[in-house]
Amino acid sequence: MEFISRETIKPSNPTPPHLRIHPLSFIDHIVFRNYIPLLFFYNSPNHEQASTISKLKKSLSQVLSRYYPFAGKLRDQVSIDCNDQGVSFLVTRLRCNLSTILQNPTEESLNPLFPDELQWKPMSSSSSSSIIAIQINCFACGGIAMSVCMCHKVGDAATLSNFINDWATLNRQKELEQETAELLLLPFPVPGASLFPQENLPVFPEVLFVENDTVCRRFVFEASKIDSLKSTVSSHNVPNPTRVEVVSALIYNRAVSALGLISKTTSFRTAVNLRTRTVPPLPEKSVGNLVWFLFVLSPWETELHELVLKMKQGLTEFCDTYAKKFGGEDKDMSFISECLKQAASVPEPQPGGSDDEESQIVTMFCCASWCRFPMYEADFGWGKPVWFTTSECPVKNSIVLMDTRDGGGIEAIVNMEEQDMARFERDVELLKYASLNPAVGHGN
């Protein structure tokens, strides 16, 4: 890899003075400052790379005028200083072809494609640190890998997906000179603080991002295998199981078995997108961390269909309580305060003690689903991505689910401690339904 350039891209129009301080929502306040990494692969744009990069920079500058907080800096735990300092924009050139990576995507080949390898790293306290960092990697064949890292504190994966798609929409325009007219075509992003304002809530500490010594594996579930799982679960009178429910339940079920946790209580935590769960639903273009967490406590003997049913029941209860009490007519500030307090003070389970004490330790598995986010709609004018992925995450027992390109399958990025992964990745029941790191285009 050869580094070609490093620049700072600023908004095309200055942020008005009355928008200089951007408040964060009460959920944003407790979110850690590590970077969310996304990586998109594209076939050759059929343009000179120099002109492609030039156009990307111009359209990025324009979209930052709408997402102006992303071009600022974190002022404190509760707000952004929208000072238009800009975002990092790096360009590299690789001597290999895009197909080299797609045929065997490994951590070693993917990690250098991210800007300054910021994936899941904490944002520096330096005043020059940018909320968003971008790296454009140009392959010898003309293909491009575009990575975007965003500080999690200012938004979730849905927020970043919307930003990238709006940037792509602008870049597809034949002429970028009619800036004002084209910017008006994009829905205005709704700040999360207008939906979940701080009001008189106390400011709780940020949730700790606890790093572990983990290894990462990518498992691909083809649509036909997922259909088989859904049929199995449905045969036990579980109504309408979803792709995400059956895949996440299978991973959890097989992990508990492979890791020998059958004598302990385990917990499955999944992030729920509040945008579609509140009444009425929140705007699709809402900016911020508009998620909360659903916990499923499970005894060791739980069968797959029982897990799916527990997830369904838990989601119904979640929507009847959290989604209603976080906003709307049933908003409950005392309830919100207690939720934030608990989230900010979740203790990390400690090993040790007597056998009886160890049996009470809760081992937690954390899952985030990015399925149905329009990642594969991010067309910058060169066609849609041939592959989208993220990077390994140094949090043990964490799982990220993403759509395959055809929209019917699921890719799962699973992170575990090495000795646990050695057992999990060989689990026979898991491998009946999942392929371990297939070449892109084979099984996805």
N, C-alpha and C positions, 0 to 999 in steps of 0.2 A: 504494500500500500504506500502511495506517495501523497503527502498532504499538499494540496494545491493552494488553498487560500483559507483565511479566517477573517470574517467580517462581523460587524454588528449592524443589523437591519433595524431601522427605526420606522415608526408609523409615518405614512405619507402625509398626514395632516396632524398638527399638534392637538393634544388633548385639551379641551376647554378648561379654564381655571376652576369652574364649579364642579368638575368631575375629577379633580386632582387626587382626592382621597377616596378610595374605593373600599367600602366596608365589606367584611366577610360575614358569612352566615354563622349561626351558632354551631352548626356542624363543622364548618371549616376551621373554627377556632381550635378544635381538639385534634385535627388531622396532622400527621407528621409531615415533615418538609422534604421527604425523599422524592426522587424523580420517577414518574411513570414512563416506561420506555415502550414505544411502538416502532415497528419496522415494516416498511412496505417495499415490495420488489416489483419492478416494471420491466417489460421488454423494451427494446430500443424505441425511443421517441421519434425516430426518423428525422431528427433535426441535428444540427451541429450542437455538440454539448455546450459550447460557449453561449450560444443563443438560448439554449434551454435553461441554463443556470441564470442568465440575465433576466429572463422572463419570470422565473421563480422568485427571484429577489424582488422584482417590482410588484408582483402580485402579493407577496408576503408583506411588503410594506403597506400595501393597501388594506389587506385584511386586518392588520394590526391596528388600523385606525378604528375599526369596529370593536375588536377585542383589545382595547387600549390597556386594560389592567395587565395583560400578559407582557406588555412592553415596559412595565414599571419594575419596582422592587418591593419586597416585603418591608413594610414600615414597622410592623410589630406583629403580635399574634392575632390581631383583629382587623388589620387593614393593609391595603396596598397603596404605596405612593406612586401614582400614575405619572411618572416623570419623563416618559418617552425615551428612556435610556436604550431601549431596543432589545433584540434577542440575538443570541450567538448563531452564526451561520457558517458552517465549515464545508469545504469541498475536498474530496479525495479522488484519486485515480487508482484503480487496481489493474494489474496485468492479466488477471484471470478472467474467464467468462462467467456470466451470471449462472450458467448451468452447473458450473463447478460446485457452487454452494448449494443450489437447489437439489442436486443429486445426493448430497450428504451434509445436511445442515447440522453443524456441531457448535458448541459454545465457543470453541477456539476460532471458528470462522465467522461467527456472528458478532461476537463482542466488539471487535475493532470497528464495526460499522456504526456504532453509536458515538455521538459527540463526546469526546473526552471520557468515554466509558462511564458516563454518568448514570447508567441504568440502576435504579433503586438506591443510588448513593444520596446522602443528605445534601441539601442545598447549602453551599458555603455561606457564612455570615458576612462575607466580603460585600461591600456596596456595589461592586461591579458584577456580581453573580446575576445571571439572567434567569427569569422564571421559565423560559422556554429555550431549549437549545436544539439545533437542527444540523444534521450532517447529510450531505448529498454524496453518495459513493458511485462513481462512474466506472463501469466495467469495460473491458477491452472490446466486447461485442456490441457496445452501445447501450446495454441495459443499465438500469439505475436502481440502487437501493437507497431509499429515503428513510432516515430515522429521525424521530421527534421525541424529545424528553421534556416533560412538563412537571414542575413542582406540584406534588399531590395536594398541597395545602390550598391551592387556588382552584382545584377542580378534579373531577373524577375522570374515568376513562370515557364516559359518554360526552363530557365537556370537550376533551381532547379530540375525540372523533368528530364532533361538530365543527371544531376549529379547522381541522385538516380538510374536511369536506367543503367548508366555505372557502378556504384557500384554494382548493382544487377548482371550485366553480369559477372563481375569478381568473385563475390561470388558463382556463379553457377558452375564455373570451378571445376572439381574434384580435381585438384592439383593446389595449389597456388604457388608452388615453381618456376614454369617456368614463372616468373614475367615478364621478358622483352618481351618474345614472346606473352604473353597474352595481355599486355598493348598495343602492336602494333595493336591488333585487333580492338581497339576502335578508332573511328575518333577523330582527334585532335580538341579540342575545339578552336574555332576562337574567339579571344578577340574582344569585341565590339569596343574598341578604334581603332582597325585597320580598322573598317568599318565606324565609326563615330568619327574621331579624333578631338581633341580640336582645333588644329592649332592656329589661332590667335583670336579665339572667347574669349570674356570676360567670367569670371567665375561668374555666377549669384548665389544668395543665394539658399540654399536647400528649396524645397517645404515644408511647414509646415504640419505636421501630426496632425490635430486638433481632439482631442479626445472629445467625447460626452458621456453623460449618456444614453447608449443604451441597448436594449434587442435584442436578436437574435432568429430567427425562421428558421427552415429548411423545405422547401417545395419541394416535389418530383412530377415531371411531368412525367407520364408514356408515353411511345412511342405512344400508341394509342391516348392519349389525345392530344399530340403534333401534330399528323397527322390530328386530327379534327380541331385544330387551323389553321394549314397550309391550309387545304381545305377551311375554312371560309375566310381566307385572300386571297387565290387564286381566289375565286369567285368574288372578286372585281378587277380583272384584274391586280393583283400584281404578277409579274413573279417570280417563283421559290423561295418562301420564305423559309428561313432556320430555323432549330430548334432554334438556338440562337436568331434570329430576332423575331420570334413569341413569345417566352417565355419572353424575355426581354421587348418587347413591351407590353405584357399583364401585367407584374408586374408593369411597369411604369404607364400604363393606369389606373389600379385599385388602385395604390397608390395615384395618383393624385385625384381620385374620393373619396377614403376612407378618405384621409387627409383633404378634403374640400379645395383643392387648385384651384378650378375651376375659381376663379376670379383673379388668379395670373398667371404670366408667369413662366413656369417651364422649366428646362433644363435637358436633359439626356446626360450624358458623358460616353462614353464607350472606353475602352482601345483597340487599334488596334495593333496586332502583325505585326511589320514591316518586319519580316523575309519572309513572303509570299507575301508582297505587293509591294516590290521594284522591279525594272527591271534592271538587273536580280535579282531573289530572293536571299536573304542572306542565308548563310549556315545554315542548320538546327541546327548544334551544336554551333552556335554563343553564346558567353557568355556575359551577361550584360543585361541592361534594353533596349531592342530593341522594344519599344512600344511608341506610341504617342496617342493622344486623339482626338476622334471625338465627336463633340457637336451637339445635335439636340435640337433646341429651338422649343417649341410646345405650341400653344394656347390651352386653356382648352377644346375646343370642338372637338379636334382631335379624330377620330375613330381609332380603332385598325389597320385596313388595311392602313389608312393614315400614322400612325406612322411607320409601317413597310416600306412603300414606302419612307418616309422621311429618314429612316435609310439607305436604299439601295442607294438613291440618294446622301446622305451624304458620304457614303463609296466610291462611284465612284469619287466624287469630291476630297475626301481625297487622293485617290490613284493618281489622276491626278496632285495634288499639293504637299502635304507633302511628300509622298513616293518618288516622283521624285526629289524634291528640297533638300531632306535630304542626297542624295547620288547619285552617277552615273554622267552621262554627264551633267545633268541639276542642279547639286548641286549649291545652292545659299546661301552663307555664311551670307548675310544680312538678308535673310528670316529666316534662322536658328536662328540667334541672336535675332530677334524680337520674334520668337516663344518661345525661352527659357526665354526671359525677361517677356513675358506675363504669362507663366506657373509659374514662380517663384514669381509673384506678384499678383496672383488671390486673391482678398479680400474675406473674409468670410462675407456673407450677414448678416446685423445686423437688428434685429427686432425693431419695434417701429416707431414713426412718425405718420403722419396723415394717414387716410384711403387711400388717393390718393397715398401717398408715399409707403404705405405697398403693394398696388396693383402692384407696380413696382419691388418689391423684387423678385429676381429669386431664387426659391428653386431648388437645384441641386440634382439629383439622379446620383450616380456613379456605373457603372457596369464593372466588369472584367470577361471575359469568359475564363475558363480553359478547355473548351470542346475541344476534339480531342488531348489534350496533353496525352502522353502515360502513364498516372498514373497507369492504370490497367495492364500495361505490366511489371511492376517492380517485376520480379520474381527472388527471391534470392536463388532459388533452392528448395523452399517449395511449389511452385505453385503461381499463381497470387493472388493479394489481393482479399479478399472477400468484402472489403469495403474501400473506400478512402474518406477522408473528410478534412475539415479545421476547424478553430475555429471561434467563434464570433469575429467581428471586431468593435472596439469602434468608428466608424465613422458613423454618422447618414445617413440614406438613401443610404447605400452602399450595393451592391449586388455582390456575387460571384456565377458564374454558373459553374457546373462540370458535366461530364458525369455520368450516372448511370452505373452499372457494365455491363449491356447488351449492352451498347453503343448507345441505341436508345432513352433513356429518359434523363432528366436533373434534377439534384439536385440544388436548389437555396438556398443559405445562405443569408438571408435578415436581415439587421440591421437597427433598427429605434428607436426613442425615445419611451418610454413605452406607453404613451397615444396614439401615432400614431399607434403603432403595435396592440394595443387593437382593433382598428377599422379595420386595414388592414387584420389581420388574420381571421376576421369573414366575410370578403367580399364574398358575395354569388357568384359573377361572377368568382372570383379567384378560389374558391373552387370547381367550376364545372370541373376545369382542374388540380388542384393540391391537393395533400394529405399533411396534416400538420404532419410532423415528424413521418412517419410510421416506423415500425420495419424494419431493414435492411433485404432485401430479400422479402419484401412485398411492391410492387410498385416500386422497383428498382432492 
